[in-house]
Amino acid sequence: MKIKNINGTSQTKCVCGSWLKHWEKFSGQTVTYCPAMGCMNKDLVGAHVQKASSSDDKWYIYPLCSAHNQSTGELEVSDSYKLVSANKKETCEK
């Protein structure tokens, strides 16, 4: 799966405590290593992303390491992990 970061969202907060906790809660999954292809970093955050090359312009949360969370290009990531809606009205503020 290919995704791209939405940069400039670091000040956006969530009642789950962190965006990574938000992702874990609503995906039902956990992750140890960054799911970007070839990456073994463990400093994970819940990154705000969009699907790359898609008409879907929704915002999602996906676990990435801090370095990949700063990237500006498209990332090839594992599709074993779910994209979770970043829209709090659909998730933690429902």
C-alpha atoms as one frame of an Amber mdcrd trajectory, in Angstrom:
protein
   0.000   0.000   0.000   1.240   3.501  -0.737   0.589   6.421   1.586   1.759
  10.009   1.925   2.156  12.134   5.032  -0.010  15.111   5.819   2.595  17.490
   7.196   1.822  20.221   9.722  -0.598  18.212  11.880   1.594  17.685  14.963
  -0.450  20.120  17.062  -3.691  18.216  16.448  -4.654  16.412  19.661  -6.805
  13.391  20.446  -8.521  12.294  23.670  -6.920   8.831  23.350  -3.668  10.225
  24.780  -1.672   9.964  21.562  -2.386   9.289  17.914  -0.535   5.965  18.208
  -2.886   4.927  21.044  -5.810   6.102  18.862  -4.581   3.839  16.055  -4.133
   0.864  18.419  -7.595   1.345  19.941  -9.498   1.604  16.657  -7.430  -0.820
  14.560  -7.309  -3.494  17.264  -3.666  -3.980  16.291  -0.239  -3.337  17.777
   3.074  -2.880  16.009   6.703  -3.087  17.155   8.608  -1.889  14.080   7.864
   0.830  11.545   5.773  -0.748   8.752   7.533   1.266   6.021   9.297  -1.170
   3.687  12.831  -1.962   4.858  12.557  -0.003   8.118  13.265  -1.521  11.535
  12.927   1.645  13.655  10.917   1.340  16.875  10.273   5.043  17.719   6.681
   4.914  16.538   4.077   7.657  16.335   0.565   7.774  14.934   1.102   9.600
  11.648  -1.567  11.546   9.779  -1.562  10.144   6.251  -3.599   9.900   3.070
  -3.735   7.134   0.511  -1.315   7.956  -2.307  -2.577   8.136  -5.895  -6.184
   7.813  -4.820  -9.365   9.828  -5.154  -9.892   9.135  -1.422  -8.881  12.403
   0.262  -9.769  11.306   3.813  -7.205  11.603   6.608  -6.045   8.459   8.357
  -3.775   7.476  11.242  -1.066   4.909  10.522   1.937   3.908  12.655   5.277
   5.206  11.380   8.673   5.898  12.934   9.593   9.517  13.583  11.839   9.644
  10.484   9.152   8.335   8.123   6.605  10.645   9.759   8.735  13.549   8.475
   8.949  12.268   4.886   7.305  14.240   2.122   7.110  11.646  -0.661   5.063
   8.508  -1.100   5.841   5.610   1.218   5.413   1.920   0.493   4.094   0.377
   3.709   2.803  -2.988   4.864  -0.877  -3.520   4.109  -1.047  -5.872   7.115
  -1.892  -2.825   9.219  -5.168  -0.939   8.992  -5.656   2.717   8.221  -7.770
   4.267  10.993  -9.894   7.344  10.431  -8.354  10.541  11.825 -11.863  12.027
  11.994 -12.464  12.111  15.752 -16.224  12.449  15.213 -16.159   8.951  13.620
 -13.973   7.433  16.340 -13.025   8.671  19.823 -15.529  11.560  20.008 -18.455
   9.506  18.723
